[in-house]
């Protein structure tokens, strides 16, 4: 890390009011030479925009450092950034670039905050975004030839991307299939390597590439247009060849994001901040606050906002949990509904308390948008507009209107992941659930619907079983499970009888795996209503209808307020 003296000598203060930023002037040099440069202060608000190119964040180990010379001072810089600078440096003249690791004083949280707020302007006003993907290897040239060829393919129902035949594989060259003109053999392994590079998993990439006028990708000495890279990735994604499995899933999310939402003109209407959070949930950051901050530039661009709401204003001095809390709070206000509360399903209240999040907020480090419960409430309360109230002096408290429906009377054991992989374990779990329910006359239809069964279901040998027949089985199994006089033999017989039911459940095409899942449990109220509830639900918790919320929710009374456990 640079010393305090080096930092002061290298990083002269910036005037945030003038929207100042630094540009790195790379001195000419050959590839192995030490990197020498000067920092120049300019403004993104200047009438005449300075000419420069952006180099986005270079993903790599922060422990690996290398010396470079800046304004005559030797400083330590991330080795991945130095590698990028060596590749973009010209042999015969200077080159003006912006690279965050050197143009922003990383030791000054206040400056980082100010510069991140300007990131949208920095990328949109640069001449080109030069994306350094890494040094590449002996397969890079073949991969890029394949990518350029694939980029010309229009994916459709009849399109096919062929693997190289053995004769082609040795040369590594993609060639047009002589028997089927217009279809190409490609170097699958080489493409896999490119689309598995770290760049394809980074969250910042979405904003950087979307806001830039032009994007070029560098891999060692090779260069390719980013749009060709993304089009090729899209063609691969549309192809079912198992050889493409790894690159299809590593690069697909980012590729589709950039192709579909990269430019403001591609967005047909105003998209809320929630839209960005959900679309980018699978991408990575090295600083957890950037789950939010990395999206602010593109959000401003889409919504044409000159200033961000105070809840979203980037500040690296702010605790991570407050950044997440305020982002969720903003999203709820902007959306005008309680969709974000459907994302809540903590595994431990103590863990939430320890990190300092209110129960209604989301820890973006662990959040998976695909795990949200899908349920469309048909009751009147779901149609009433949300009326959320926050008090400035109690930012962790959210006040909502709603109705308490009933209290939970009993709850099953949480459905564990391995249970859904074994008919025997699932049969045991269902029997246990029926046996621990304190209500004799369960709403059996609701129980079957919660499990994913319809009116008719396939069972052993493809035989169709009516719902009424399944209910008769359930009543019998429940009576055996609850009867303390039942012998071990009777319970074993019930388990054997339950197994085909469990097998049918596991193979049921209509089963909603997004509902019956490892982090849920069955709960029952005193009236016999049964359904799926969050994993922490227990006797005494309240089932409530919150106005504007599509599913019901489970709350736990806690002194003068409630803890949100999640949707049910």
N, C-alpha and C positions, 0 to 999 in steps of 0.2 A: 504494500500500500504506500502511496506517496506520503512524505512527511508533511507536517503542517506548513513548514517554510516553503516546500515545493508547491503545495496547493495554492498558497497566497501569491507566489510568484507567477504561477501558471494561470490561475483563474481570477481575473479581475472582475469586480462586481458587475452584475447586469441590472439595467433599469427595467423593471417589469412594466412600469407605466408606458414605456416606449416599445414594449414587446421585443426587447432585445434578445438575441441568441448568438451563439458562437458558430463560426464556420472554420473548419480545419483546412488549411492550405497545405496540401501534400507536396513536398519537394520532389523533383524528378529523381529517379534512381532505378537501379536494376533490382531484380527480385530478391537476391540474397542480401542486399545492402540493408543497413540499419534504417528504420523509418525515421525521417526527419520532417517536421511540419511546424507551422505557425498557426496560432489561433487569432481569428479576426472577429471583432464584434460587429454585428449588423442587426437589422430590424425587419421582422416580417410585416410590419406596418408601413415600411418605407414606400414612397411613391414608385420608385424604381426598384423592383424586386431583385435582389442579388442573384447571380447565377451560381448554382451549386447542385450537387447530386446527393441524395440521401443513401446511407448504408444502414439498413435496419439492424436491430440487436442481433448479435452473433451468438447463438446458443453454444455453450461449452462450459467446461469446468472453470469456476471462478478462482480456483487455487492455482491454475497454470497462468503465470504472468511472464511478461517479456518487456525489456527496456526499449523505450523509444525516446527520441529527442523532440521536445516541444518548446519553441521559443528559447532554445539554447539550454533548457533544463532537461536532465535525464529523469524520466518518470517511469513507473511500472504500470503497464496496461494489460488488460486481459489478452492472453495469447490468441484467442479466436478473433478478436478485433484487429490485432496486429497482422494476422494471416490475411484478413480481408483487405486491409490497407495495402499490403504488399501486392495483392492481386489487382487492385484498381489503380495503383500508382502507375504513372506514365514514365517512360524512359527518357523523354526529351523535354518535358514541360510540366508546369505545376498543374494540379487538379484540385478544385474546391469541392469539399465533401462535408456532409454533416453526419456524425456518428455519435450516438448518445453516450457511449462509454467514455468518450473523450471531450465532447462538446458540452456536456453537463457535468458540473462538479458533483460527483456521486457522494461526497462526504457532507454535502450541505442539503438537508431535507427541505429547507425552505426553497432553495433554488430548484430542486427536483420537482417540487410541487408546482412552482410557477411554470417551469418548462413543459411539464406534462400537460398542463392546461393549454399550452400553445401547440401541442404536437400536431393537431389537425392542420394548422397553418403551415408548419414546417414541412410536412409531407406534401401537401397540395401545391405549394409554391416552388418546390424543387423541380429541376429539369427532368430528372429520371430517378427512379428508385433502383439501386443496384443491390440485388439480393445475393449475398455470398452463402452458398449452400455447403461449402466445404472443399477439400482438396481433390475429392474424387479418387478413382483408382483405374486399373487397366480396363474396366468395363464401361467407363463413363462415355467414351466416344460412341460406342455401340448403343448405349442407352439413349443418348441424345438424338442419334439418327432415327431410332425407333420412335421416340417421342415426336419428332418433327413429322414423321410419316403418319403416326396415329392422329396427330392434330388436324390432318386433312380429312379424316373420316367423319362422316355424318352419322352418328349413332341412331339406329332404328331397329325395328323388329327383325329385319333380315340381315343386319350387320353381323359380321363375324371377325374376330381378331384371332389369327392363327398363331400357334406356337411355332418356333423354328423347327424345321425338320433336322434330322441328325446332320445332314450335309451342311446346312446353314449354321448350325450351332457352333461348329468349330471356328468359323470365320467371325461369328458374332455380328454379321452384317444383316440388317433387315432388308428383305427383297420382296418385290411384288410377286405374288403367286402366279406362275405362267399359266396354270390351268384355270384359275379364276381371277382374271384381271380386276383390279380395284380392291382386292383383299391382300393383306400383307403378312408376311412372317416377321415376327419381332423377337428381340432378345429379351425373353421374359425375366431371366435372373437379373440382368442389368437394370431393367425397369424397376424391378422389386427394390434394388439397392437405392435407386434415386428416390422413389416415393416413400422409403422408410427413413429418409434423412430427418433430423430433428426439426428442421424448419416447418415441416408439415403438421407438427403438433402444437405450434406456438400460437397463443391467443393474440399477441401484439400484431402478428402478421395480417390478420383480418383488417385492422385499421390502416396499417402502413401501406399495404398493397391497394386497398380500396380507394384511399385518398390520393394516391400518387397519379400523376399524369401518364407515366409510362413505367413499366417494370421489366428489368432484365435480370436474369439469373446467371450467376457464375458458379461453375463447378471446376475448380482448378483453373486450367487455361481455356476451358470450353465455355461457351455462352449460348443461352437459349432464351427466347421471349417467354415471359411468365404465362401469357395466355396460351401459348402452344403447350406448355407444361400442364396447364389446367384442363385444356381440351383433351389431351391424351389421357389424363387421369379419368376424365368423364367417360371416354370411350371404354376404358378398361373397366370402369364401374358398371357399365351396361353389359359387359360380357361375363358369361358364367364359367369361363375357364378356371378351374381350381388353381392353376399355376399362378394366377393373378391375385390369389386370396390376400396375401400379406400387403401388397402395395395398394390393393383396392380399399382396404380398411384403414390403412395408415394415412393415406393422402386424401381420401374421399371427402371427409367432413370439410376440411379447409377448401378443397377444390370446388365443391358445390356452393359453399358460402360465397366465395369470391366470384364465381361465374354468375350466380343468381342475384347477389345483393351488393356487388362491388361498387357500383356508381349510384349517386343519388337519382339519376334519371331512370335507373332500373327499378327503383322502388315506387310502385304505383300510387301509394298513399302513405300518410304519416304512420310510421311504425313505432310503437311504444318501446321504452327501454327494456321492458320484459321480453320483447321479441329478440333483442340482441343477446340478453342473458341466456335465454333458452337455446338459441341457435349455436352458441359458442361454448356450451357447457362441457364439451369433451376435450377442449383445448387446454394447454398447460401454461403456467406462468412460474417465474422463479420468486417473485414477490407477491404474496397473497392479496395485497390491496389492488393489484393489477387485474384481478378478476373483474373489478369495477372500472378502474381508471383506464385500462386499455381500450375501453369501448366508448369513452366520452367524446373523443374527436369525431368519430363517425356518427355518433348520435347527434352531436351538434350540427354536423353537415346535413344529415337527413332531415332534421327538424328546423334547420335554418335559425337556430337560436344563437344570439350574440353572447348571452351569458347563461351559464349553467345554474340550475336551482342550487340553493345553498346545501341541500342534502347530498348532492352529487359532486360538489366542488372538490377537486383532488387535494389531498393534504397528507403527505407521508408521515407527518408527526401525529396523526390521528390513530388511535388504537385500531387494529384490524377488525375487531368485533363491532366497533362503532361504524366503520366503513360499510360492513355488511348490513348492519341494522338499518342505517339510513338509506341504503340503496333499496332494500325491501320496502321500507316505509314509503319512499318516493314512488316505487313501482305500484304499490297498492293505491296510492292517491291518484296516480296517472291513469291506471287501468279502470278505477272505479268499481272493482269487484274484489273478491277474496280468493282469487286463484292461487296466490302465493301461500295462503294458509293450507292449501291442499298438499303442499310440498313437505309439510312438517310431519315427522315421525321419528322422534329421537329414540336412541337405544338406551340412554341414561340421562335422567334429569340432573344428576350430580355432575356429569361431564359438561352439560350445557351451563350449569351454574359456575363451574370452574373456569370456563373460558369467557364468561361474562355476557352471553347472549340472552336477550329476552326469549321466551318460549315461542313467540310467533315469528322470529327471524330465522334466517337460513345461514348456515356455515357453508360458504361457497367452496371451501376446500374439500368438502365431503359430499356436496349436493350432486344428485344425478336426476336430471329432469325426466328421464325415462321411468323413474320409480314412482312418480306421482300417481295417486289413486285416481282412476277414471270413473266418475259417477255423475250422472246428470239428474239432479233432483227435480221431481215433478210437483213438489209442494209449493204453496203460494209464497212462502218465505224466501224461496230462491229468486223470485221475481222482483222482490222489493229492493230498490237501489241501496248500495252500501252507504252507510253514514259513519265514517271513521273519525274519531276525535283523538288527537294527541295533545297533551299538555306540554308546553315548552320546558317546564321545570321537571317533568317526568318522562323523558324521551323513550324509556323502555316500556311504558304503559300504553296500550291501545284500547280505546273504549269502543264497543260495538253494541248495536241493538240486536236483540234476538229473543228466542223462546226456549226455555228448558223443556225438553220433551219427556225424558224419563231418566232414572238412574240405572246404572249397570248393576245387575244382581249377581252375575257370575261370569267368569272368563276362563277360556281354555288356556292350555300352555301355548306359548308362541310356536308358530309353525316354522320349524328349522329347515334350512336349505336341503339337507340330505333326505328329508321326509318326502320331498317332491320327486325324488329319484327312485323310490322303492314303493311298490304297491303294498307290501307287508307293513312297512313303517307308516304309510299313510293310513292304512286300515286301523292300525293301533291308535294313531292320533285321533281319528274320527270317533272310534269307540270311547276313547278317553274323554273326548269333548262331550259326547252325549252323556257319558256317565257322570261327569262333574257338573253338568247343568242342573240348576236347582229347580227348573221348571219342567213339569211332567209333560204338559201339552204344548210342545214347541210348535212354532209356525213352520211346518215341514217344507212347504213350498218355498218359503224364503231361504231356508237352509240349503235346499237344492240349488236355488238360483245363485246363492252366494258361492256355492261350489262350482258353478258354471254349467249345470245341467239344464236342458230345455224341456219341452213337453215330451219329446221322444228322444231316446238315447241308445246308441249301439252298446251292446254288452258282449258276452262271450260268443265267439263264432259269428259276430256281426248281427246277432239277434237284436231286434229293436225292443226296448223296454219302455213302457209308458211311465210317466211320472207317478201315477197313482200306485203302480207296483213298487217303485222305489220307496215311496212313503211307507208302504206296508212293511217292507224290509227294515226301514229305519226305526219304525215304532217297535218292532220286535227286538232289534239290536239294542235300542235304548233301554227297554225293560230289562234285558239280561244284564246290561252294563250297570244299571242302577240298583239292581236287586242284591242286597248283601248276602242272600242265601244262595246265589248262583255258584255252582261248583266250577273248579278249574276246567273240567271237561266242557261244560256249557260255554264258558268264556272262549275256550279254544275253538269250539264249533262256530261261535259267533264270529270269531276272527277269520276262520276259513271262509265263512259265508260272506264276510265283508270284503275279502280280497278281490273278487271279481268287480265289485262296486268301485274299489280303489283303482283297479286296472282300467275300468271304463272311464273313470275320472281323469286319469293321467293321459289317456289316449283321446279324450273328448276334443274334437276339433273346435267346438264352440266355447270351450273353457277359456275364460279370461284370465290368463296368467298374470296380467297386470293387477288383478284383484287378489286372487289366491296366491300369495307369495310369502317368502320366508319371514318378512318383518310384520306380519299381521297375526291376529288371533280371533277366534270366535267369541262373541260376547252375547249375553242374553239379559233381557230386562224382566221385571216381575210379571209382565203381561204375556211373556212367551215370545216376544219379538226377538229374532236372532239375526245376527249379521257379522260382518268383519269389522274389526276395530284396530286401532294402533297397538303396537306391541307392548306398551306400558300400561294399557287399560287394566283396571281392576275394579272390584266391588266398591260402589260408592261414587265412582266417577260419573259425570253427567253427560248425557247425550243432548246436544243443543242444536237448534236451527239458528244460524246467524244470518241476518238479512243480507242478501246479496251473495251468499255462499251456496254453491251448487250441491255439495254433499252435506250431511249433518257433520258435526264435529264433536270430539270428546274433550271435555274440560275437567280439570281437577280443582276443587275449591282449595284456596290457599290464603288463609287469613282474610283480607278484605278484597282480594281479587282472585283470578283463576290462572291456572297453567294450561296452555294449549298442548294437548297430546297428539293431535292430528285429526284427519278426516276419518269417517267411518261409513 
